[in-house]
């Protein structure tokens, strides 16, 4: 597992999340699972950064 920062390209919002070992992502804000095969620009997902160590992503966890 690794923490990531990604952008919802449809709404231009940056979120924090966790990439699971199988490639799926759990959004830290909405708690939804984004399957690996749905993580494309065409489907509104842009990976911005992947972190090797755990960091504070509080500013990317919104109240949406």
C-alpha positions in Angstrom: 0.0 0.0 0.0 1.1 3.5 -0.7 -0.4 6.9 -0.2 -1.2 8.9 -3.3 -2.4 12.3 -4.4 -4.8 12.3 -7.4 -7.0 14.7 -9.3 -10.6 14.4 -10.3 -10.3 15.8 -13.7 -14.0 16.4 -14.2 -14.3 18.6 -11.1 -10.7 19.7 -10.9 -10.4 18.6 -7.2 -7.3 17.1 -5.7 -7.8 14.2 -3.3 -5.6 12.0 -1.1 -5.9 8.2 -1.1 -4.4 4.8 -0.6 -3.3 2.7 -3.5 -3.7 -1.0 -2.5 -1.3 -3.7 -3.5 -3.6 -4.8 -6.3 -3.6 -1.3 -7.8 -7.1 -0.2 -6.7 -7.4 3.1 -4.9 -9.4 4.0 -1.8 -10.3 7.7 -1.8 -9.5 9.1 1.7 -12.3 11.6 1.4 -15.2 9.7 -0.1 -14.2 6.2 1.0 -15.0 4.9 -2.5 -13.0 2.2 -4.2 -11.6 3.2 -7.6 -10.7 0.0 -9.5 -7.3 -0.1 -11.2 -8.9 -0.3 -14.7 -10.9 2.9 -14.0 -7.9 5.1 -13.2 -7.6 6.8 -16.6 -7.8 10.4 -17.7 -10.8 9.5 -19.8 -12.6 8.4 -16.7 -11.7 11.5 -14.7 -8.6 10.2 -12.8 -5.1 11.6 -12.9 -2.4 10.3 -10.6 -0.3 13.3 -9.3 2.0 11.7 -6.8 2.8 8.4 -5.1 4.6 8.5 -1.8 7.1 5.9 -0.4 6.5 7.1 3.2 3.3 8.1 5.0 2.7 11.8 4.9 -0.1 14.1 6.2 -2.7 14.4 3.4 -5.2 16.3 5.5 -5.5 19.2 3.1 -6.6 16.8 0.4 -9.3 15.2 2.4 -12.3 17.4 1.8 -15.8 17.3 3.3 -17.5 16.5 0.0 
